[in-house]
Amino acid sequence: MERMKKSMIGKGFVVVVFLTAVALTLALVGTAAAAAKVLKYGHFQPAKLDQPKHAAALAFKNYVEANTKGSVKVEVYPASQLGNEVTVIEGLKMGTIEMIVLHDGPISTFYKPFMVYAIPYLFEDQAMAWTVVDGPFGKEMAEDMRKTTGIRMFTLGDNGIRHFTNSKRPIKSPDDMKGLKMRVMTGPIWSKLVESLGASPSPVPWPELPAALQQGVVDGQENGVTNILAASLYQNQKFISLDGHVYSWHAYLMNDKFFNGLTPDEQKVVLKGVQIAKVIHRGMTCAQDLNAPAILGSVGMEVLPLAPEQVAAFRAKAQPAVRAWVEEQIGKDWPGKLFSAIEAYKKGN
């Protein structure tokens, strides 16, 4: 009987140890899952795979989660789900939002030097634009932004080559701009651009733009093919002139404290994920830009390609005026560096 009791006690002890081990294992698994770093990732395009920002965001999510083995969880919030431009910028600064892909207009509201990219008629093609923004000039600006704002700018994806559209008439010269009410992005430089060509600017946040066009609050706007398709702007815009006044950008931005809180291995994965997203983002947008006449013609827009001499007339009016205004706002250093980088590219340096 005594042996039986000891045997039962021994077996009970083993069971208790086993159950305790299982409980501890489950607790550790639960703790590991709870410890996953959550990266909230916001952007403004619809949740469709034919939209460059969303396709790139999903690729980033899949790459990062797979290659960090779940230690970083990416939650993608498309279509302004995290709020408008002001809201997401504040969230990024405070760290309540870890990452956003933000169009260029609002960026200059918290980092003024970025407005140099809105000086019109800078780049001849995507190759020139990408070389400049990925090169020493772009890297210097990104580091300056990080130091002065606490926001890390990883890279720039294409927001499309911006063209003027309207519901009134074809635009062939700056004179055709006179009298038109043109929607512009938030940020005074965009208003200056439109004013220099003789039109009346009206800043309208992106989510409100389709309604503003439909209701006739504005006659026209300026955007690339991707955004015209994303918001179905062609429904209320008959004419588009392919003047290519600005190579517009989407900046990949992250709260710097969050990035620094990642392990070195996690940081490497995030950086590679951003580069993959950039390639997808740029490729899809570039394809749409280069096929603009066919794409926009197929949805009923009257597409007007402009000859080099016609574009030169727009440049002559807009570029000096906007550059002078930019230099008043931020000094001559950043504009000078940008134009030097462009000249170096043209010379093959």
C-alpha positions in Angstrom: 0.0 0.0 0.0 2.8 2.4 0.9 4.6 1.7 -2.4 1.3 2.3 -4.3 0.9 5.7 -2.5 4.5 6.7 -3.4 4.0 5.6 -7.0 0.8 7.6 -7.3 2.5 10.6 -5.7 5.4 10.2 -8.1 3.1 10.0 -11.1 1.2 13.0 -9.8 4.4 14.9 -9.5 5.3 14.1 -13.1 1.8 15.2 -14.3 2.1 18.5 -12.4 5.6 19.1 -13.9 4.3 18.2 -17.4 1.3 20.5 -17.1 3.4 23.3 -15.7 5.8 22.9 -18.6 2.9 23.1 -21.1 1.5 26.1 -19.3 4.9 27.9 -19.4 5.4 27.0 -23.1 1.9 28.4 -23.9 2.7 31.5 -21.9 5.9 32.1 -23.7 4.3 31.6 -27.0 1.6 34.1 -26.0 4.2 36.5 -24.8 6.1 36.2 -28.0 3.0 36.9 -30.0 2.1 39.8 -27.9 5.6 41.2 -28.2 5.3 41.5 -32.0 5.9 45.1 -33.1 2.9 46.5 -34.8 3.6 48.8 -37.8 0.5 50.8 -38.8 1.0 51.7 -42.5 -1.3 54.3 -44.0 -1.8 55.6 -47.6 -4.4 57.4 -49.6 -5.2 55.2 -52.7 -8.1 52.7 -52.9 -7.6 49.2 -51.7 -7.2 47.8 -55.2 -4.3 45.9 -56.7 -4.3 48.1 -59.8 -3.4 51.1 -57.6 0.4 51.4 -57.2 0.5 52.5 -53.6 -1.7 49.7 -52.4 0.0 47.0 -54.5 3.4 48.2 -53.1 2.0 48.3 -49.5 0.8 44.7 -49.7 4.2 43.6 -51.1 5.9 45.4 -48.2 3.6 43.8 -45.6 4.2 40.3 -47.0 7.9 40.7 -47.3 8.4 42.2 -43.8 6.2 39.8 -42.0 7.7 36.7 -43.7 11.3 37.8 -43.2 11.0 38.9 -39.6 9.2 35.6 -38.8 6.3 37.6 -37.4 8.3 39.8 -35.0 7.0 42.8 -37.0 3.3 42.8 -37.9 2.3 45.3 -40.7 -1.3 46.6 -40.7 -2.1 48.4 -44.0 -4.7 51.1 -43.9 -5.6 52.4 -47.4 -8.0 55.0 -48.7 -7.4 57.6 -45.9 -8.6 55.2 -43.2 -6.2 56.8 -40.7 -7.4 60.3 -41.5 -6.5 63.2 -43.8 -3.1 64.6 -44.4 -2.9 66.7 -41.3 -4.1 63.8 -39.1 -1.6 61.3 -40.4 1.3 63.7 -40.2 0.6 64.4 -36.6 0.2 60.7 -35.9 3.5 60.0 -37.5 5.2 62.7 -35.4 3.7 61.5 -32.2 4.3 57.8 -33.0 0.7 56.7 -33.0 1.2 55.9 -36.7 4.4 54.2 -37.5 4.6 54.6 -41.3 2.8 56.5 -44.1 3.2 57.0 -47.8 2.3 60.6 -48.3 1.9 62.7 -51.5 4.2 65.6 -51.9 1.9 68.6 -51.3 1.5 68.3 -47.5 5.1 67.3 -46.9 6.3 70.9 -47.3 4.0 71.9 -44.5 6.2 70.2 -41.9 9.5 70.1 -43.9 9.8 73.2 -46.1 12.9 72.2 -48.2 10.8 69.5 -49.9 9.0 72.2 -51.8 11.9 72.4 -54.2 10.5 69.3 -56.0 7.5 71.3 -56.9 9.5 73.8 -59.0 7.9 73.2 -62.4 9.4 71.6 -65.5 12.5 70.3 -63.8 12.9 66.8 -65.3 12.9 65.6 -68.8 12.0 62.0 -68.1 11.8 59.4 -65.3 15.4 58.3 -65.7 16.5 61.9 -64.9 14.1 62.3 -62.0 15.0 58.9 -60.4 18.7 59.5 -60.7 18.5 62.9 -58.9 16.1 61.8 -56.1 18.0 58.6 -55.4 21.4 60.2 -55.6 23.4 62.4 -53.2 20.9 65.3 -53.4 18.0 63.1 -52.3 20.0 61.4 -49.6 21.2 64.7 -48.1 17.6 65.9 -48.0 16.3 62.7 -46.4 19.0 63.0 -43.6 18.2 66.6 -43.0 14.5 65.8 -42.7 15.3 63.0 -40.2 17.4 65.3 -38.0 15.0 68.3 -38.0 11.6 66.5 -37.8 12.2 63.1 -36.3 10.6 61.6 -39.5 12.7 59.2 -41.6 12.2 59.4 -45.4 13.3 56.1 -46.8 12.6 56.8 -50.5 10.3 58.3 -53.1 7.8 56.5 -55.2 6.1 58.1 -58.2 2.9 60.0 -57.7 2.7 60.5 -61.5 3.7 63.2 -63.9 1.3 66.0 -63.2 -0.8 67.5 -66.0 -3.6 70.1 -66.1 -7.2 68.9 -66.6 -10.4 70.9 -66.8 -14.0 70.8 -67.8 -14.0 74.0 -70.0 -11.5 73.9 -72.8 -8.3 72.5 -74.2 -5.2 74.1 -72.7 -2.5 74.7 -75.3 -0.7 77.7 -73.9 -0.5 79.7 -70.6 -3.1 82.1 -72.0 -5.7 79.2 -72.0 -5.3 79.0 -68.2 -6.7 82.4 -67.6 -10.0 82.5 -65.8 -9.9 78.9 -64.7 -10.4 77.8 -61.1 -7.8 75.1 -60.6 -7.7 72.8 -57.6 -4.2 72.4 -56.1 -2.8 70.4 -53.3 -2.4 71.9 -49.9 0.8 73.9 -49.6 1.3 77.5 -51.0 3.8 76.5 -53.7 1.1 74.8 -55.6 -1.0 77.9 -55.5 2.0 79.9 -56.7 2.5 77.6 -59.7 -1.1 78.0 -60.9 -1.0 81.8 -60.3 2.1 82.2 -62.4 0.2 80.7 -65.3 -2.8 83.0 -64.9 -5.4 80.7 -63.3 -7.0 81.0 -59.8 -5.8 78.3 -57.3 -8.1 76.6 -54.9 -6.5 74.2 -52.3 -8.7 71.2 -51.8 -7.7 68.1 -49.8 -7.5 64.9 -51.9 -10.5 63.1 -50.4 -12.7 66.1 -51.2 -11.6 66.6 -54.8 -14.1 64.4 -56.7 -17.0 66.2 -55.1 -15.4 69.6 -55.8 -15.2 68.8 -59.5 -18.7 67.3 -59.7 -20.2 70.3 -57.9 -18.3 72.8 -60.0 -16.5 74.3 -57.0 -13.4 74.2 -59.3 -13.1 73.9 -63.1 -10.0 71.8 -63.1 -7.1 70.3 -61.3 -3.6 68.9 -61.9 -2.6 65.3 -61.3 -1.0 62.2 -62.9 -2.8 59.3 -64.6 -2.8 57.1 -61.6 -4.7 59.6 -59.4 -7.0 60.5 -62.2 -8.0 56.8 -62.5 -8.0 56.2 -58.7 -10.6 58.9 -58.0 -12.4 58.6 -61.4 -11.7 62.3 -62.0 -12.2 61.8 -65.7 -16.0 61.6 -65.0 -16.0 65.4 -64.5 -12.9 66.5 -66.5 -13.2 66.5 -70.3 -9.8 67.9 -71.2 -6.2 67.0 -70.3 -3.0 68.7 -71.6 0.1 66.6 -71.2 2.4 69.4 -70.1 4.2 67.4 -67.4 4.7 70.4 -65.2 5.8 68.5 -62.1 7.2 65.0 -61.4 5.2 64.3 -58.3 6.2 62.0 -55.5 4.9 59.8 -52.7 7.3 59.8 -49.8 7.8 56.6 -47.7 8.0 58.0 -44.2 8.5 56.4 -40.8 8.6 57.6 -37.3 12.4 57.6 -36.5 12.0 56.4 -32.9 10.0 53.4 -34.1 12.7 52.5 -36.7 15.4 52.9 -34.1 13.4 50.6 -31.8 13.6 47.7 -34.3 16.5 45.2 -34.0 19.3 45.5 -36.6 17.9 42.5 -38.5 14.4 44.0 -38.5 15.7 47.3 -39.8 17.4 45.5 -42.7 14.2 43.7 -43.6 12.2 47.0 -43.4 14.8 48.7 -45.6 14.7 45.9 -48.2 10.9 45.9 -48.1 10.8 49.6 -48.8 13.1 49.1 -51.9 10.8 46.4 -53.2 7.8 48.6 -52.7 9.5 51.4 -54.5 10.2 49.3 -57.5 6.6 48.2 -57.7 5.2 51.7 -57.1 7.4 53.4 -59.6 7.0 50.7 -62.3 3.2 50.7 -62.2 3.0 54.5 -62.1 5.6 55.0 -64.9 3.7 52.5 -67.1 0.5 54.5 -66.7 2.3 57.8 -67.3 3.9 56.6 -70.5 0.6 55.2 -71.8 -1.4 58.3 -70.8 -2.9 59.1 -74.2 -4.3 55.6 -74.6 -5.5 55.1 -71.0 -7.2 58.5 -70.6 -8.6 58.5 -74.1 -10.2 55.1 -73.4 -12.2 56.7 -70.5 -13.5 59.5 -72.6 -11.0 62.3 -72.0 -9.8 64.6 -74.8 -6.0 64.2 -74.6 -3.7 67.0 -75.9 0.0 66.1 -76.1 2.1 69.3 -76.1 5.1 69.9 -78.3 8.5 70.9 -76.7 8.0 74.5 -77.8 4.6 74.6 -76.2 6.0 73.2 -72.9 8.8 75.8 -73.2 6.2 78.6 -73.1 4.8 77.2 -69.8 8.3 76.8 -68.4 9.2 80.4 -69.2 6.3 81.7 -67.2 6.2 79.3 -64.3 9.7 78.1 -63.5 11.4 81.5 -62.7 8.4 82.7 -60.7 8.1 79.6 -58.6 11.8 79.2 -58.1 12.1 82.9 -56.9 9.2 82.3 -54.5 10.8 79.1 -53.2 14.1 80.9 -52.6 12.2 83.5 -50.6 10.8 80.8 -48.4 13.8 78.5 -47.8 16.8 80.4 -49.2 18.9 79.6 -52.3 20.8 76.6 -51.0 18.4 73.7 -51.7 17.2 75.0 -55.0 20.8 75.6 -56.1 21.8 72.0 -55.1 18.8 70.6 -57.0 19.6 72.5 -60.2 23.3 71.5 -59.9 22.3 67.8 -59.6 20.1 68.1 -62.7 22.9 69.8 -64.6 25.4 67.1 -63.5 23.0 64.5 -64.9 22.7 66.2 -68.2 26.5 66.4 -68.5 26.7 62.7 -67.7 28.5 63.2 -64.4 
